[in-house]
Amino acid sequence: MPLRPRAILSRSDLADRVSEGALFAKPDAIGWPKNRAGMARFQIAVFPGDGIGHEVMAPTLALLKKLEAGIGGFELAFQSYEAGAGLYQRTGVALPDEAMAAAARADAILLGAMGLPNVRYPDGTEVQPHLDMREKFALYAGIRPVRIMAGAPTPLKDPRAAEVDCVLVRESTEGLFASRSMTRREGDAVYDTMKISRSVSERLFDAAFRLAARRAEGRARKPRVTCVDKANVIPSLAYFRTLFLESAKKYPDIDADCIYVDATALRLVRSPWEFDVLVTENMFGDILSDLGAALIGGMGMAPSADIGDSHAIFQPCHGTAPDIAGKGLANPTAMLLSAAMMLDWLGDRHSNASLKRAGRVLTEAVEAAFAPGDLVSVESGGKAGTHEIVARFAAALAGKASA
């Protein structure tokens, strides 16, 4: 019998289905709505969520509007929706139908953080509507950059830490997380099932190889994609590796290798500069992305994107941090970098050079703020809270957006 009472979440049975295509697939050539100035207008569904989600989202939207005005060539139309543990606690619904439908219509989804440790479903699991969005919109490619910025804190003392610049591509709809809808109980035992399918895995691997090729542009280093698995023990992950090696044959100019997940964890601490693009199963990706976040200064420094063929969500890797919520201590860096990833994705998807430039400028502004080495967030043992960090970003952005 199913362990998880899925009916407690109210949601629409959305009509639009996800097509199979490229990671950065172009939209249908039907034209996009223009604003009064003739610029392309993009609808962004905003979900601040719970805890510090609101505190990092508000300054992000403000800086995006400044960036829009400084660069021009596009308009971002934000519409906020409530969803998450707080809403579920009050109403019994974590993700309203109208919010889910709005997310389906939007050009992109910007999310703060969702969930609270003390608010749980009857089966004991936390309220995390963003996982439902990943599944509904088939967001199979979780993109988790791991890059140490100059001046930013890192526990790595080896001088080669400056070279750490890799990306973890996490499958986000199957793997062990598929057990959310397939768990069964037999007596005093509970069984969770891992799912690995050819259709999803092949699209995941294609996305990883295309990302590696894109990252290689302008670099001297040959691109490489590494499959992270446990193929020596788990048959489904042996299948995962087989599918990876099949996909690798389509990309002869990109190196491909395989490594077990335990060895990956070791090497990510000992020599993370060796990696380029890593692709892995859902649960492994969840764990390794937190390890990667530790290398670059903490969860508040770690951005992410969950991308499918037709939809994408951009959100920081961190949680809602209720212990510091409302104290002005939240680090907004991951939220800003996630927004920069959104701009780049929208620019690529809609062939909009202004959006792509905006993504670069926002990323460069964050880098410029950290470069002197005196901006250290509270989570990294410093004194800089939300307001100071945002002020530094805004100052850096002012100069770059008009350059």
C-alpha positions as CSV (number, residue, x, y, z in Angstrom):
1,M,0.0,0.0,0.0
2,P,1.3,3.5,-0.7
3,L,2.8,5.2,2.3
4,R,2.5,8.8,1.2
5,P,-1.0,10.3,1.1
6,R,-0.5,12.3,-2.1
7,A,-4.1,13.6,-2.1
8,I,-3.3,16.1,0.6
9,L,-1.8,18.4,-2.1
10,S,-4.3,20.2,-4.2
11,R,-3.2,20.8,-7.8
12,S,-4.4,21.0,-11.4
13,D,-4.0,18.3,-13.9
14,L,-2.3,20.6,-16.4
15,A,-3.0,20.0,-20.0
16,D,0.3,21.0,-21.4
17,R,2.7,18.1,-21.9
18,V,6.5,18.3,-22.0
19,S,8.0,17.6,-25.3
20,E,11.3,15.9,-25.9
21,G,14.0,18.2,-27.1
22,A,17.2,20.1,-26.3
23,L,18.1,21.4,-22.9
24,F,18.0,24.9,-24.3
25,A,15.3,24.3,-26.8
26,K,14.0,27.3,-28.7
27,P,10.3,28.2,-28.3
28,D,7.8,27.9,-31.1
29,A,8.1,30.7,-33.6
30,I,4.9,32.4,-32.7
31,G,6.4,35.6,-31.3
32,W,6.5,36.8,-27.7
33,P,4.5,39.6,-26.1
34,K,6.1,43.0,-26.3
35,N,5.8,45.9,-23.9
36,R,5.0,49.4,-25.0
37,A,8.6,50.2,-25.9
38,G,8.7,47.1,-28.2
39,M,11.0,45.1,-26.0
40,A,10.4,41.4,-25.4
41,R,8.4,40.9,-22.2
42,F,8.9,37.8,-20.1
43,Q,6.5,36.5,-17.4
44,I,8.3,35.3,-14.3
45,A,6.4,33.4,-11.7
46,V,7.9,34.2,-8.3
47,F,7.6,31.9,-5.3
48,P,9.3,33.5,-2.2
49,G,8.3,30.4,-0.2
50,D,9.1,30.1,3.5
51,G,11.6,31.4,6.1
52,I,14.5,33.4,4.5
53,G,13.0,32.8,1.0
54,H,11.3,36.2,1.3
55,E,14.4,37.9,2.6
56,V,16.6,36.8,-0.4
57,M,13.9,37.2,-3.0
58,A,12.9,40.8,-2.4
59,P,16.4,42.3,-3.0
60,T,16.9,39.9,-6.0
61,L,13.8,41.3,-7.7
62,A,14.9,44.9,-7.0
63,L,18.3,44.3,-8.5
64,L,16.9,42.6,-11.5
65,K,14.7,45.6,-12.2
66,K,17.8,47.9,-11.9
67,L,19.6,45.6,-14.3
68,E,16.7,45.6,-16.7
69,A,16.7,49.5,-16.7
70,G,20.4,49.7,-17.1
71,I,20.8,47.2,-20.0
72,G,17.5,47.4,-21.8
73,G,16.2,45.1,-24.5
74,F,13.9,43.1,-22.3
75,E,11.3,43.5,-19.6
76,L,10.7,41.1,-16.7
77,A,7.1,41.0,-15.4
78,F,7.1,39.5,-11.9
79,Q,4.0,37.9,-10.4
80,S,4.3,36.5,-6.9
81,Y,2.4,33.4,-5.6
82,E,2.2,31.9,-2.2
83,A,3.1,28.2,-1.7
84,G,5.0,26.2,0.8
85,A,4.9,24.9,4.4
86,G,3.5,28.1,5.9
87,L,0.6,28.1,3.5
88,Y,0.0,24.4,4.1
89,Q,0.0,24.9,7.9
90,R,-2.7,27.5,7.5
91,T,-4.9,26.0,4.8
92,G,-3.9,22.4,4.3
93,V,-2.8,23.1,0.7
94,A,0.9,23.6,-0.1
95,L,0.6,24.4,-3.8
96,P,-2.7,25.9,-4.9
97,D,-4.0,25.0,-8.4
98,E,-3.9,28.6,-9.6
99,A,-0.2,29.0,-8.6
100,M,0.7,25.8,-10.4
101,A,-1.2,26.9,-13.5
102,A,0.6,30.2,-13.4
103,A,3.9,28.5,-13.1
104,A,3.0,26.4,-16.2
105,R,2.2,29.6,-18.2
106,A,5.3,31.6,-17.1
107,D,8.5,31.9,-19.1
108,A,10.5,31.0,-16.1
109,I,10.0,30.3,-12.4
110,L,12.0,32.0,-9.7
111,L,11.9,30.3,-6.3
112,G,13.3,31.4,-2.9
113,A,13.1,28.4,-0.5
114,M,10.2,26.1,0.7
115,G,9.6,23.9,3.7
116,L,9.8,24.2,7.5
117,P,11.2,21.4,9.7
118,N,8.3,21.4,12.0
119,V,5.6,21.3,9.3
120,R,5.1,17.9,7.8
121,Y,2.7,15.7,5.9
122,P,1.0,12.9,7.7
123,D,3.6,10.4,6.5
124,G,6.4,12.4,8.3
125,T,8.0,14.0,5.2
126,E,8.5,17.8,4.9
127,V,6.3,20.0,2.7
128,Q,8.3,20.7,-0.4
129,P,6.1,21.8,-3.3
130,H,9.1,22.5,-5.5
131,L,9.6,18.8,-5.8
132,D,6.1,18.5,-7.1
133,M,6.9,21.2,-9.7
134,R,10.0,19.3,-10.8
135,E,7.9,16.2,-11.4
136,K,5.0,17.9,-13.0
137,F,7.1,19.9,-15.4
138,A,9.6,17.1,-16.0
139,L,12.6,19.2,-15.0
140,Y,15.1,16.3,-15.4
141,A,18.3,18.4,-15.4
142,G,19.4,19.9,-12.1
143,I,22.3,22.2,-12.8
144,R,24.5,22.9,-9.7
145,P,27.6,25.0,-10.4
146,V,30.6,24.5,-8.1
147,R,32.9,27.5,-8.6
148,I,35.1,29.3,-6.1
149,M,35.0,33.0,-6.7
150,A,38.1,35.0,-6.0
151,G,37.9,36.6,-2.6
152,A,35.1,34.3,-1.4
153,P,35.6,32.1,1.6
154,T,36.5,28.4,1.1
155,P,37.7,25.7,3.5
156,L,40.2,24.6,0.8
157,K,43.8,25.9,1.5
158,D,45.4,24.4,-1.5
159,P,46.3,27.2,-4.0
160,R,44.7,25.0,-6.7
161,A,41.3,25.8,-5.1
162,A,41.3,28.9,-7.3
163,E,40.8,26.5,-10.3
164,V,37.7,24.9,-8.9
165,D,35.0,25.4,-11.6
166,C,32.8,22.4,-12.3
167,V,29.1,21.7,-12.6
168,L,27.1,18.9,-11.1
169,V,24.2,17.8,-13.4
170,R,21.7,16.0,-11.2
171,E,18.8,14.0,-12.6
172,S,15.8,15.6,-10.7
173,T,12.7,13.5,-11.5
174,E,13.7,9.8,-11.0
175,G,16.3,7.9,-9.1
176,L,15.6,7.2,-5.5
177,F,13.4,10.3,-5.2
178,A,10.9,8.4,-7.4
179,S,10.0,6.5,-4.3
180,R,7.9,9.6,-3.2
181,S,5.1,8.1,-5.3
182,M,6.1,4.4,-5.2
183,T,6.8,3.6,-1.5
184,R,5.1,0.5,-0.1
185,R,4.8,-1.0,3.4
186,E,4.9,-4.7,4.0
187,G,4.5,-5.5,7.7
188,D,7.3,-3.7,9.6
189,A,9.3,-3.0,6.5
190,V,9.1,0.0,4.2
191,Y,10.4,-0.2,0.6
192,D,11.5,2.7,-1.5
193,T,12.1,2.1,-5.2
194,M,14.8,3.6,-7.4
195,K,13.7,4.4,-11.0
196,I,16.1,4.8,-13.9
197,S,14.6,5.1,-17.4
198,R,16.2,5.3,-20.8
199,S,14.1,8.2,-22.0
200,V,14.9,10.5,-19.1
201,S,18.6,9.3,-18.7
202,E,19.3,9.9,-22.4
203,R,18.0,13.5,-22.3
204,L,20.0,14.0,-19.0
205,F,23.2,12.8,-20.6
206,D,22.7,14.9,-23.8
207,A,22.1,17.9,-21.6
208,A,25.4,17.2,-19.7
209,F,27.4,16.8,-22.9
210,R,26.0,19.9,-24.5
211,L,26.7,21.8,-21.3
212,A,30.3,20.6,-21.4
213,A,30.7,21.7,-25.0
214,R,29.3,25.1,-24.1
215,R,31.6,25.5,-21.1
216,A,34.6,24.6,-23.4
217,E,34.1,27.6,-25.6
218,G,37.0,30.0,-25.2
219,R,38.8,27.5,-22.8
220,A,42.1,25.7,-23.4
221,R,40.9,22.7,-21.4
222,K,39.2,19.8,-23.3
223,P,35.7,19.3,-22.0
224,R,34.9,16.2,-20.0
225,V,31.7,14.6,-18.6
226,T,32.0,12.2,-15.7
227,C,29.2,9.8,-14.8
228,V,28.9,9.3,-11.0
229,D,27.2,6.1,-10.0
230,K,27.3,2.9,-7.9
231,A,27.4,0.5,-10.9
232,N,29.4,-2.1,-9.1
233,V,26.5,-2.8,-6.6
234,I,23.2,-1.5,-7.8
235,P,21.8,-3.0,-11.1
236,S,19.7,0.1,-11.9
237,L,22.9,2.2,-11.7
238,A,24.8,-0.2,-13.8
239,Y,22.0,0.4,-16.4
240,F,22.5,4.2,-15.8
241,R,26.2,3.8,-16.7
242,T,25.4,1.7,-19.8
243,L,23.1,4.5,-21.0
244,F,25.8,7.1,-20.3
245,L,28.4,5.2,-22.3
246,E,26.0,4.9,-25.2
247,S,25.3,8.6,-25.1
248,A,29.0,9.4,-25.0
249,K,29.5,7.9,-28.4
250,K,27.5,10.8,-29.9
251,Y,30.1,13.3,-28.6
252,P,33.5,12.0,-29.7
253,D,35.1,15.4,-29.1
254,I,34.2,15.3,-25.4
255,D,36.0,13.0,-22.9
256,A,33.8,10.7,-20.9
257,D,34.6,8.7,-17.9
258,C,32.8,7.0,-14.9
259,I,33.5,7.0,-11.2
260,Y,31.7,5.6,-8.1
261,V,29.9,8.0,-5.9
262,D,32.0,7.3,-2.8
263,A,35.2,8.0,-4.7
264,T,33.7,11.2,-6.1
265,A,33.0,12.4,-2.6
266,L,36.6,11.9,-1.7
267,R,37.9,13.6,-4.8
268,L,35.6,16.5,-4.4
269,V,37.3,17.3,-1.1
270,R,40.8,16.3,-2.1
271,S,41.1,17.5,-5.7
272,P,37.8,19.2,-6.9
273,W,39.8,21.1,-9.6
274,E,40.0,17.9,-11.6
275,F,36.3,17.8,-12.5
276,D,34.5,19.5,-15.3
277,V,30.9,18.3,-15.7
278,L,29.6,15.5,-13.4
279,V,26.2,13.8,-14.1
280,T,24.5,11.6,-11.6
281,E,21.3,10.1,-10.1
282,N,18.9,12.2,-8.1
283,M,19.8,11.2,-4.5
284,F,23.6,11.2,-5.2
285,G,23.2,14.6,-6.8
286,D,21.3,15.9,-3.8
287,I,24.1,14.9,-1.4
288,L,27.1,15.8,-3.6
289,S,25.7,19.3,-4.4
290,D,25.7,20.1,-0.7
291,L,29.4,18.9,-0.5
292,G,30.1,21.2,-3.5
293,A,28.3,24.1,-1.7
294,A,30.6,23.7,1.3
295,L,33.7,24.1,-1.0
296,I,32.5,27.4,-2.4
297,G,31.6,29.0,0.9
298,G,28.3,27.5,2.1
299,M,24.8,27.0,1.0
300,G,24.2,30.7,0.7
301,M,26.7,30.8,-2.1
302,A,25.3,27.9,-4.2
303,P,22.8,28.6,-7.0
304,S,20.9,26.1,-9.0
305,A,18.5,25.5,-11.9
306,D,16.1,22.7,-12.6
307,I,15.6,22.5,-16.4
308,G,13.3,20.5,-18.6
309,D,12.4,20.8,-22.3
310,S,9.6,23.4,-21.7
311,H,10.0,24.8,-18.2
312,A,12.7,25.8,-15.7
313,I,13.0,26.7,-12.0
314,F,15.8,28.8,-10.6
315,Q,16.5,28.7,-6.9
316,P,19.3,28.8,-4.4
317,C,20.4,25.4,-3.0
318,H,19.9,26.5,0.6
319,G,16.8,25.8,2.7
320,T,14.5,28.1,4.6
321,A,16.8,28.5,7.6
322,P,14.1,29.3,10.1
323,D,16.7,29.7,12.9
324,I,17.9,33.0,11.2
325,A,14.7,34.1,9.5
326,G,13.8,37.7,10.2
327,K,17.2,38.6,11.6
328,G,18.7,40.1,8.5
329,L,21.5,37.4,8.4
330,A,20.5,35.5,5.2
331,N,23.1,35.4,2.5
332,P,21.4,36.4,-0.8
333,T,24.3,35.4,-3.1
334,A,22.9,32.1,-4.2
335,M,19.6,33.7,-5.0
336,L,21.2,36.4,-7.1
337,L,23.4,33.8,-9.0
338,S,20.3,31.7,-9.6
339,A,18.6,34.7,-11.1
340,A,21.7,35.2,-13.3
341,M,21.3,31.6,-14.5
342,M,17.7,32.4,-15.3
343,L,18.7,35.4,-17.4
344,D,21.2,33.3,-19.3
345,W,18.7,30.5,-19.9
346,L,16.0,32.9,-21.1
347,G,18.5,34.7,-23.3
348,D,19.5,31.4,-24.9
349,R,16.0,30.1,-25.3
350,H,14.7,33.2,-26.8
351,S,17.8,34.3,-28.7
352,N,17.9,37.6,-26.7
353,A,21.4,39.0,-26.5
354,S,20.4,41.6,-23.9
355,L,19.2,38.9,-21.5
356,K,22.4,36.9,-21.9
357,R,24.4,40.1,-21.3
358,A,22.3,40.8,-18.2
359,G,23.2,37.3,-16.8
360,R,26.9,37.9,-17.4
361,V,26.8,41.4,-15.8
362,L,24.9,40.2,-12.7
363,T,27.4,37.3,-12.2
364,E,30.3,39.7,-12.7
365,A,28.8,42.1,-10.2
366,V,28.7,39.4,-7.6
367,E,32.3,38.4,-8.3
368,A,33.4,42.0,-8.1
369,A,31.8,42.4,-4.7
370,F,33.6,39.4,-3.3
371,A,36.9,40.0,-5.1
372,P,38.5,42.3,-2.4
373,G,38.2,39.5,0.2
374,D,36.5,41.6,2.9
375,L,32.9,40.6,2.2
376,V,32.3,37.6,4.5
377,S,28.7,36.5,5.3
378,V,27.6,35.5,8.7
379,E,27.3,31.8,7.6
380,S,31.0,31.9,6.8
381,G,32.0,33.4,10.1
382,G,31.9,37.0,9.0
383,K,29.7,39.9,10.0
384,A,28.0,40.8,6.6
385,G,24.3,40.4,6.8
386,T,21.7,40.6,4.0
387,H,21.7,44.4,3.8
388,E,25.4,44.9,3.5
389,I,25.8,42.1,0.9
390,V,23.0,43.5,-1.2
391,A,24.5,47.0,-0.9
392,R,27.8,45.8,-2.2
393,F,26.2,43.9,-5.1
394,A,24.1,47.0,-6.0
395,A,27.3,49.2,-6.0
396,A,29.1,46.8,-8.3
397,L,26.1,46.4,-10.5
398,A,25.6,50.1,-11.0
399,G,29.0,50.4,-12.6
400,K,28.8,47.3,-14.7
401,A,25.2,47.7,-16.1
402,S,26.1,51.1,-17.6
403,A,29.5,50.1,-18.9
